[in-house]
Structures are given as C-alpha cells and as structure tokens.
C-alpha cells in the first residue's frame, strides 16, 4: 500500500511539473507572438511603400487542369470501351508602368481547353477538340489629373486563337477617364468608344459606337493571388450590339510558386448567340433575327494546378 501511495504521489508530481512547464512556456511564447505580429505589420507597411514607388510592375500566374480516364468493356456506359481526356490552361499576365504624372497598364489573358472521347469502333474522334478558347489583350494609358483620376485612352482586343481567329474579333478603342482609388483597383469609364467587330462573310456581327466600362482588380493576400476583370460595352445604336465579359482567377501557392488554381468566366453577347443559332451544326436557323434568340449566360470554369512567376 505504501508503494502504491508513493507511485501515486510521483505521478501527481510529474503531472504538476508538466502543467507548470506548459504554462511557463505559453507565457514565454506570448511576447514572441506579439513581436512577430509587430514585425509582420512593419513588413506589410514597407511593402505598401515599395508598391507605391514609380516604376514597372510585372507578374503572371495561371492554372493547368486535366483529367484522363479509360473504360474497357464497361457495359453500363453507352460507350463501354473508350478513353476520355480533358486539358485546360490559363495564363494571366500584366506589365504596368506607374509614374507620378502618368501610367501605362498592359495585361493579357489566355484560357484554352481541349476534350477528347475516343470510342472503340468509331472513327473520326481520335483527336482533341477545342472547348474553351479565350484570348484578351489590353493597353491603358492615363495622364494623371490628381492622385486618383486621370484622362485615359484604352485599346482592348478579344478573340479566339485555336479556332476561327479574329472571326469574330473585337477591338475597342476609346477615350475618357480612369479612376484608381487604390494600387490594385482600376476603373475605366470611356463614354467615347468604338467597338470594331471583325468577321468573315455575311454575318450578324456589326461595329458600333458606345460607352466602355472596365473594372480590374489584382491583389495578393499572402499565398492567394486574385484577379477579377469586368469589361462592358454599351452600344449607342441598340442593346443588341452590347456585350460584357467577367473573369475571375484565383491561385493559392503551396510550394515554390505551385499550388491550386481556379478560374471562372461569364459572358453575355447577343451577336454571338444569334450567330450560333443561325450556323450551329444541329438544327440551324439561318433566317433567325435578334428577336428570336435566347441570349443565355455563357460560362466556363477550370480547376487544377496553379503556377506563379
């Protein structure tokens, strides 16, 4: 009994010592955490000053996504023996020259996707086919009126590059004002903008004069990179010639610039919807007009491996 009592006391003493040690370590840890938080705040403030200095700012990040699958005599499928694959690639880059009295902002975005379904016994489906095909490049020059406002001119070009390059292609040229409330947000307001639309043959696409509004947000929150861009054109002739595109890209770095990325794109363009209705492979309607088209929301997304430079 005495031995048990001694053993019990030893155990209580060990627990008490460990508890005291843990409390002491936590007390010693607290001021270290406070010092780290203070240093992180100072580093953030210094980075903000660096970002505000005149000069070039360059960067790029993107996402690579893909999946591959194969089936052999899988009879529950309509194609029991087949292979399938999806590949997607996005790239978002920018090169901005920031000066005290002017700025010159340049950006490019590419989103390409391919899909393949190779069914045994069916010829003609062995190659990858393009599914997503988006290419946008823009250049914005602004002469500052003050810290937040500038007189500006914008050139923006959008098209596809895998299939039907420049058919259609959209070129916006306009002048107006640009608002830059922060280093990461740029809002373009151009009431004088001409939307050139290029296409081959006799198509529904028309160029027109209108207003252009662009909002671009680029930011980095620790390991998370974010880029959102809204580009809108409102035609003065008719709303049938108006369009907008909204893209959002996210990249989370895990190791040496590599991580997880996601991109979502939305668009509404009645001219594209009518052209599809008139020329689609299945059940086309070549005599359809703008009143006949259901201008549905266009969208694409990509989830995969991200990279940053």
C-alpha positions as CSV (number, residue, x, y, z in Angstrom):
1,X,0.0,0.0,0.0
2,X,2.8,2.3,0.8
3,X,4.5,1.6,-2.6
4,X,1.2,2.4,-4.3
5,X,0.9,5.7,-2.4
6,X,4.4,6.7,-3.3
7,X,3.8,5.9,-7.0
8,X,0.6,7.9,-7.0
9,X,2.4,10.9,-5.5
10,X,5.1,10.6,-8.1
11,X,2.5,10.6,-10.9
12,X,0.8,13.7,-9.4
13,X,4.1,15.5,-9.1
14,X,5.0,14.7,-12.7
15,X,1.6,16.0,-14.0
16,X,2.0,19.1,-11.8
17,X,5.5,19.8,-13.2
18,X,4.4,19.2,-16.8
19,X,1.4,21.5,-16.3
20,X,3.6,24.2,-14.8
21,X,6.1,23.8,-17.6
22,X,3.4,24.2,-20.2
23,X,2.0,27.3,-18.5
24,X,5.5,28.8,-18.3
25,X,6.1,28.0,-22.0
26,X,2.9,29.6,-23.0
27,X,3.8,32.8,-21.0
28,X,7.2,32.9,-22.7
29,X,5.5,32.3,-26.1
30,X,3.1,35.2,-25.8
31,X,5.6,38.1,-26.2
32,X,7.3,36.3,-29.1
33,X,3.9,36.1,-30.9
34,X,3.4,39.8,-30.3
35,X,6.9,40.6,-31.7
36,X,6.1,38.5,-34.8
37,X,2.8,40.3,-35.3
38,X,4.5,43.7,-35.0
39,X,7.2,42.7,-37.5
40,X,4.6,41.4,-39.9
41,X,2.8,44.8,-39.7
42,X,6.1,46.6,-40.4
43,X,6.9,44.4,-43.3
44,X,3.4,45.0,-44.8
45,X,3.8,48.8,-44.4
46,X,7.2,48.7,-46.1
47,X,5.8,46.6,-48.9
48,X,3.0,49.2,-49.4
49,X,5.6,51.9,-49.7
50,X,7.6,49.8,-52.3
51,X,4.4,49.2,-54.3
52,X,3.7,52.9,-54.4
53,X,7.2,53.7,-55.8
54,X,7.3,54.7,-59.5
55,X,8.4,52.0,-62.0
56,X,7.5,48.8,-63.7
57,X,5.3,46.1,-62.0
58,X,5.2,42.8,-63.7
59,X,3.7,39.4,-62.9
60,X,1.9,36.3,-64.1
61,X,0.0,33.3,-62.8
62,X,-2.2,30.7,-64.2
63,X,-3.8,27.3,-63.9
64,X,-3.3,23.9,-65.6
65,X,-6.1,21.4,-65.3
66,X,-6.5,17.9,-66.7
67,X,-8.2,14.5,-66.3
68,X,-7.9,11.3,-68.2
69,X,-9.9,8.1,-68.0
70,X,-10.3,4.8,-69.8
71,X,-13.0,2.1,-69.9
72,X,-12.8,-1.4,-71.2
73,X,-16.0,-3.4,-71.6
74,X,-17.7,-1.2,-69.1
75,X,-21.2,-2.2,-70.2
76,X,-23.2,0.3,-68.1
77,X,-21.8,3.0,-70.3
78,X,-23.2,3.9,-73.8
79,X,-19.5,3.6,-74.9
80,X,-18.3,0.6,-73.0
81,X,-14.7,0.7,-74.4
82,X,-13.4,4.2,-74.7
83,X,-10.8,6.7,-73.5
84,X,-11.5,10.3,-72.5
85,X,-9.4,13.3,-71.6
86,X,-9.8,17.0,-70.7
87,X,-7.0,19.5,-70.7
88,X,-7.2,23.2,-69.7
89,X,-4.6,26.0,-69.4
90,X,-5.0,29.6,-68.3
91,X,-2.4,32.4,-68.2
92,X,-2.9,35.9,-66.7
93,X,0.0,38.4,-67.1
94,X,0.5,42.1,-66.6
95,X,3.2,44.7,-67.1
96,X,2.4,48.1,-65.6
97,X,4.5,51.3,-65.7
98,X,3.5,53.6,-62.9
99,X,4.8,57.2,-62.8
100,X,3.8,60.2,-60.7
101,X,2.2,62.0,-63.7
102,X,1.1,59.1,-65.9
103,X,0.6,55.3,-66.0
104,X,0.6,52.7,-68.7
105,X,-1.1,49.4,-67.8
106,X,-0.9,46.3,-70.1
107,X,-2.5,42.9,-69.5
108,X,-3.1,39.7,-71.3
109,X,-5.3,36.7,-70.5
110,X,-5.5,33.3,-72.2
111,X,-7.8,30.4,-71.5
112,X,-7.6,27.3,-73.6
113,X,-9.3,23.9,-73.2
114,X,-9.4,20.6,-75.1
115,X,-11.6,17.5,-74.8
116,X,-11.3,14.0,-76.3
117,X,-13.5,11.0,-76.4
118,X,-12.1,8.1,-78.3
119,X,-14.7,5.3,-78.6
120,X,-13.7,1.9,-80.0
121,X,-15.1,1.2,-83.4
122,X,-16.0,4.9,-84.1
123,X,-13.7,6.7,-86.5
124,X,-13.0,10.5,-86.5
125,X,-12.9,11.1,-82.8
126,X,-9.3,10.3,-82.1
127,X,-8.1,14.0,-81.8
128,X,-8.6,16.5,-79.1
129,X,-11.2,19.2,-79.9
130,X,-11.1,22.7,-78.6
131,X,-13.8,23.6,-76.0
132,X,-12.6,26.8,-74.3
133,X,-10.8,29.4,-76.4
134,X,-10.4,32.9,-75.0
135,X,-7.7,35.5,-75.7
136,X,-7.8,39.1,-74.4
137,X,-5.1,41.8,-74.5
138,X,-5.5,45.4,-73.4
139,X,-3.4,48.5,-73.0
140,X,-4.5,51.5,-71.0
141,X,-2.6,54.9,-70.9
142,X,-3.6,57.6,-68.4
143,X,-2.4,61.2,-67.8
144,X,-3.0,62.0,-64.2
145,X,-5.2,64.9,-63.1
146,X,-4.6,64.0,-59.5
147,X,-3.8,61.0,-57.3
148,X,-7.0,59.1,-58.1
149,X,-8.2,60.4,-61.5
150,X,-6.7,60.5,-65.0
151,X,-7.6,61.3,-68.6
152,X,-7.1,58.0,-70.4
153,X,-7.2,56.0,-73.6
154,X,-7.8,52.3,-73.9
155,X,-7.2,49.6,-76.6
156,X,-8.7,46.2,-75.9
157,X,-8.8,43.2,-78.2
158,X,-10.7,39.9,-77.8
159,X,-10.8,36.9,-80.0
160,X,-10.2,33.1,-80.2
161,X,-6.8,31.7,-81.2
162,X,-7.4,27.9,-81.7
163,X,-10.4,28.1,-84.0
164,X,-11.7,31.0,-86.0
165,X,-9.1,33.5,-85.2
166,X,-10.5,37.0,-85.5
167,X,-13.8,35.6,-86.6
168,X,-15.3,37.2,-84.7
169,X,-12.7,39.6,-83.2
170,X,-13.5,42.6,-81.1
171,X,-11.4,45.8,-80.9
172,X,-12.4,48.6,-78.5
173,X,-10.7,52.0,-78.9
174,X,-11.9,54.7,-76.6
175,X,-11.1,57.8,-74.5
176,X,-12.4,59.1,-71.2
177,X,-11.4,58.9,-67.6
178,X,-9.8,56.3,-65.3
179,X,-10.3,56.1,-61.5
180,X,-7.6,54.4,-59.4
181,X,-8.8,54.5,-55.8
182,X,-6.1,52.0,-54.8
183,X,-3.0,50.5,-56.4
184,X,-4.9,47.3,-57.0
185,X,-8.2,48.6,-58.4
186,X,-8.6,50.3,-61.8
187,X,-12.0,51.6,-63.1
188,X,-12.1,52.8,-66.7
189,X,-15.1,55.0,-67.8
190,X,-14.9,55.8,-71.5
191,X,-18.1,57.4,-73.0
192,X,-16.4,57.8,-76.4
193,X,-15.6,54.2,-77.5
194,X,-15.9,52.5,-80.9
195,X,-16.4,48.7,-80.9
196,X,-14.9,47.3,-84.1
197,X,-16.2,43.8,-84.8
198,X,-14.3,41.6,-87.4
199,X,-15.9,38.6,-89.1
200,X,-15.7,36.8,-92.4
201,X,-18.6,36.6,-94.8
202,X,-22.1,37.9,-94.4
203,X,-22.7,37.6,-90.6
204,X,-24.8,39.2,-87.9
205,X,-21.8,41.0,-86.4
206,X,-21.8,44.8,-86.5
207,X,-19.4,47.5,-85.3
208,X,-20.9,50.5,-83.3
209,X,-20.2,53.5,-81.2
210,X,-20.9,53.3,-77.5
211,X,-19.6,53.5,-73.9
212,X,-16.9,51.3,-72.4
213,X,-16.6,50.4,-68.7
214,X,-13.7,48.3,-67.4
215,X,-13.1,47.3,-63.7
216,X,-9.9,45.4,-63.0
217,X,-8.8,44.2,-59.6
218,X,-5.5,42.5,-58.9
219,X,-4.3,41.6,-55.4
220,X,-2.2,39.2,-53.4
221,X,-3.3,38.1,-50.0
222,X,-0.3,36.1,-48.6
223,X,-0.2,33.0,-50.7
224,X,-3.5,33.8,-52.5
225,X,-3.4,35.6,-55.9
226,X,-6.6,37.2,-57.1
227,X,-7.5,38.8,-60.4
228,X,-11.0,39.9,-61.5
229,X,-11.8,41.8,-64.7
230,X,-15.2,43.1,-65.8
231,X,-15.3,44.5,-69.4
232,X,-18.6,46.1,-70.6
233,X,-19.6,47.7,-73.9
234,X,-22.9,49.5,-74.2
235,X,-23.8,50.4,-77.8
236,X,-25.5,53.7,-78.5
237,X,-27.2,52.1,-81.6
238,X,-29.1,49.2,-79.9
239,X,-28.7,46.9,-76.9
240,X,-28.4,44.0,-79.3
241,X,-24.9,45.1,-80.1
242,X,-23.9,45.4,-76.4
243,X,-21.8,42.8,-74.6
244,X,-19.9,42.1,-71.3
245,X,-17.3,39.6,-70.0
246,X,-16.5,38.9,-66.4
247,X,-13.5,36.7,-65.5
248,X,-12.2,35.7,-62.0
249,X,-8.9,33.9,-61.4
250,X,-7.6,32.6,-58.1
251,X,-4.3,30.9,-57.4
252,X,-3.2,29.6,-54.0
253,X,0.6,28.9,-53.7
254,X,1.6,25.8,-51.7
255,X,5.2,25.2,-52.6
256,X,7.6,27.3,-54.7
257,X,5.0,29.0,-56.8
258,X,3.0,25.8,-57.4
259,X,-0.5,25.4,-55.9
260,X,-4.2,25.1,-56.6
261,X,-5.9,27.4,-59.1
262,X,-9.5,28.2,-60.2
263,X,-10.9,30.3,-63.0
264,X,-14.5,31.3,-63.7
265,X,-15.6,33.2,-66.8
266,X,-19.0,34.7,-67.6
267,X,-20.2,36.5,-70.7
268,X,-23.3,37.8,-72.5
269,X,-23.1,38.7,-76.2
270,X,-26.3,38.7,-78.2
271,X,-24.5,38.8,-81.5
272,X,-22.6,35.6,-80.7
273,X,-25.8,34.0,-79.5
274,X,-27.6,34.8,-82.8
275,X,-24.6,33.7,-84.9
276,X,-24.7,30.4,-83.1
277,X,-28.4,30.0,-83.7
278,X,-28.0,30.7,-87.4
279,X,-24.9,28.5,-88.0
280,X,-25.0,25.7,-85.4
281,X,-24.4,22.1,-86.8
282,X,-27.6,20.7,-85.3
283,X,-30.9,22.3,-86.2
284,X,-29.6,25.7,-87.5
285,X,-32.0,28.6,-88.2
286,X,-30.3,30.8,-90.8
287,X,-33.3,33.2,-91.0
288,X,-33.4,34.0,-87.3
289,X,-33.1,37.5,-86.0
290,X,-32.3,39.2,-82.7
291,X,-35.9,38.9,-81.6
292,X,-35.7,35.1,-82.0
293,X,-32.6,34.4,-79.9
294,X,-32.4,33.4,-76.3
295,X,-29.3,35.3,-75.1
296,X,-28.3,32.8,-72.4
297,X,-25.4,33.4,-70.0
298,X,-22.1,31.9,-71.3
299,X,-19.7,30.5,-68.8
300,X,-16.6,28.4,-68.4
301,X,-14.5,27.2,-65.4
302,X,-11.2,25.5,-64.8
303,X,-9.9,23.9,-61.6
304,X,-6.4,22.5,-61.4
305,X,-2.7,23.0,-60.7
306,X,-1.7,26.7,-60.4
307,X,1.7,28.3,-61.0
308,X,3.0,31.8,-60.4
309,X,6.0,33.8,-61.5
